[in-house]
Amino acid sequence: MTIKAVTFDLWDTIVDDDSDEALRAERGLRSKKDERRFQIWQALSDVKPIDYERVGLAYDTAEAGFNVVWKECHINWTIEQRIRVVLAGLNRQVTEPVFNRLVAGHANMEVDIPPKPIDGIQRALQELSSRYKLCVVSDAIVTPGTGLRKILQKHGLKQYFSGFAFSDEIGHAKPHPAMFQSASEQLGVKLTEIVHVGDRDHNDVKGPHAVGAKAILFTAARPDDRAITDADAICDTHHDLPAIVDRLASAS
């Protein structure tokens, strides 16, 4: 069965995950981690004083819970759910307008100052989209799918994709089969006609392999899994990606 579609992880595959932190620092802004905690602390302090350290502890506890659900149940809590968990841990409430403002503050942080695209990605997408259908298959860790589309749009990359499978919209996170099944349905191809590109062996190699798709481990931004992967190919730079995909397609 030939390859008809290529799906892409977003973080550390299309964009460099924490490259926006340097931009924030240059502008004298807090890190994303500190800013999220500060926003909740400030919202609560406007009503009744609260120790910043207490807010930080509640946020860290909520993050630990998020990670367990993400890694073991393959579900990403939405921003709304995460903030509610933090507030519940503090036994505090906020008004609906304040809550909505907190959600927007979290959701737009990486949209307002987006992470940088990885070198060579636009040219690779341009070339691949002339021969294959393309889809993003990505977990929405903090920024929701609506925001991730805006990031792609800002970088001039959204135009190359015919589908988007984001975990907050699908209801599951990689490596859950639903993520890849959604891509298959959106693109109108069989799972066996897909090759997925991503940086994590557990999510981006074992996930597609479990549903019959092929997988390419991308190592330019995150080479951690290079020695342990059973990917069909390893790609160290986007400049090589089209040729790697074509080689897998011709061999299938």
HELIX and SHEET records of a PDB file:
HELIX    1   1 SER A   19  GLU A   26  1                                   8    
HELIX    2   2 LYS A   32  SER A   45  1                                  14    
HELIX    3   3 TYR A   52  VAL A   68  1                                  17    
HELIX    4   4 VAL A   69  CYS A   73  3                                   5    
HELIX    5   5 ILE A   79  LEU A   90  1                                  12    
HELIX    6   6 GLU A   96  ASP A  112  1                                  17    
HELIX    7   7 ILE A  121  LEU A  128  1                                   8    
HELIX    8   8 GLY A  145  LYS A  154  1                                  10    
HELIX    9   9 LYS A  158  TYR A  160  5                                   3    
HELIX   10  10 SER A  167  ILE A  170  1                                   4    
HELIX   11  11 PRO A  177  LEU A  187  1                                  11    
HELIX   12  12 LEU A  191  GLU A  193  5                                   3    
HELIX   13  13 ASP A  201  VAL A  205  3                                   5    
HELIX   14  14 LYS A  206  ALA A  210  1                                   5    
HELIX   15  15 HIS A  238  ASP A  240  5                                   3    
HELIX   16  16 LEU A  241  ALA A  251  1                                  11    
SHEET    1   A 6 GLY A 163  PHE A 166  0                                        
SHEET    2   A 6 LYS A 133  SER A 138  1                                        
SHEET    3   A 6 ALA A   5  PHE A   8  1                                        
SHEET    4   A 6 ILE A 194  GLY A 198  1                                        
SHEET    5   A 6 LYS A 214  PHE A 218  1                                        
SHEET    6   A 6 ALA A 233  CYS A 235  1                                        
END                                                                             
